[in-house]
Amino acid sequence: MVEKMYVVYGRMELFLPYCRSLKDKRKIINSIADRIRKRFNISILEVDYHDLWQRTALGFAAAASREREADFLASIVRETAENADASLEITGFMVEVIPYGR
């Protein structure tokens, strides 16, 4: 029998105004993803705009035992991105928390 858990997933779109190449972009994206993965058990990857230098979309997902924990994980993703680079701008952030189980 499955106990109740929560699945949190979302999408974050970023504008990177000072990136001059895909290499610059990858450096910032990898920094954000590595920090999130190391501190918390959250899956994150680039899901769109792979060929654009100054724009990206990151998808993320995690499971939590409580709704409050799921909300916290979503806020950590946003805060980590905001603190990664002063010039970075979050242009979109969508998150959903879904209860699963009984």
C-alpha positions in Angstrom: 0.0 0.0 0.0 1.3 3.4 -1.0 1.4 6.1 1.8 0.6 9.6 0.7 3.4 11.5 -1.0 3.7 14.6 -3.1 5.2 15.1 -6.5 6.5 18.5 -7.3 7.4 19.5 -10.9 7.8 22.6 -12.9 9.5 24.7 -15.6 11.6 27.8 -15.2 12.5 30.0 -18.1 15.7 32.1 -17.9 17.1 35.1 -19.8 20.9 35.2 -19.8 21.8 38.6 -21.2 25.6 38.4 -21.1 26.1 35.0 -22.6 28.1 35.3 -25.8 28.2 31.6 -26.7 26.6 28.2 -25.9 29.7 27.5 -23.8 28.9 30.5 -21.5 25.3 29.3 -21.3 26.2 25.8 -20.4 28.5 27.0 -17.6 25.6 28.9 -15.9 23.1 26.0 -16.5 25.5 23.4 -15.1 26.3 25.5 -12.1 22.6 25.9 -11.2 21.8 22.2 -11.8 24.8 21.0 -9.9 24.0 23.1 -6.9 20.4 21.9 -6.8 21.3 18.3 -7.3 24.0 18.3 -4.6 21.9 20.0 -1.9 18.6 18.3 -2.6 17.3 15.3 -4.4 15.8 17.2 -7.3 16.0 16.2 -10.9 16.7 19.1 -13.2 17.7 19.5 -16.9 17.5 21.9 -19.8 14.2 21.2 -21.7 14.0 23.9 -24.4 15.9 26.6 -26.3 19.0 24.4 -26.6 20.4 26.4 -29.6 19.8 29.9 -28.2 22.7 31.6 -26.3 20.7 33.9 -24.0 17.6 31.9 -23.3 16.9 28.5 -21.6 14.1 26.6 -20.0 14.8 24.1 -17.2 12.5 21.4 -16.1 12.6 20.0 -12.6 10.9 17.2 -10.5 11.0 15.7 -7.1 9.1 13.7 -4.6 8.3 14.7 -1.0 6.6 13.1 2.0 4.7 16.3 2.9 3.1 19.1 0.9 5.1 21.7 2.9 8.3 19.9 1.9 7.3 19.9 -1.8 6.6 23.7 -1.7 10.0 24.2 0.0 11.7 22.2 -2.8 10.1 24.4 -5.5 11.2 27.6 -3.7 14.8 26.2 -3.4 14.9 25.8 -7.2 13.9 29.4 -7.8 16.2 30.8 -5.1 19.2 28.8 -6.4 18.6 30.2 -9.9 18.2 33.8 -8.6 21.4 33.6 -6.7 23.4 31.9 -9.4 24.2 35.0 -11.5 23.3 38.6 -10.9 22.5 39.3 -14.5 20.2 36.2 -14.9 16.5 37.0 -15.2 13.7 34.5 -14.5 11.1 35.2 -17.2 8.8 32.4 -16.3 8.3 30.0 -13.4 5.5 27.4 -13.2 5.3 24.8 -10.5 2.7 22.2 -9.6 2.4 20.0 -6.5 0.3 16.8 -6.9 -0.7 14.5 -4.0 -0.2 10.8 -4.7 -1.5 7.8 -2.7 -4.1 7.5 -0.1 
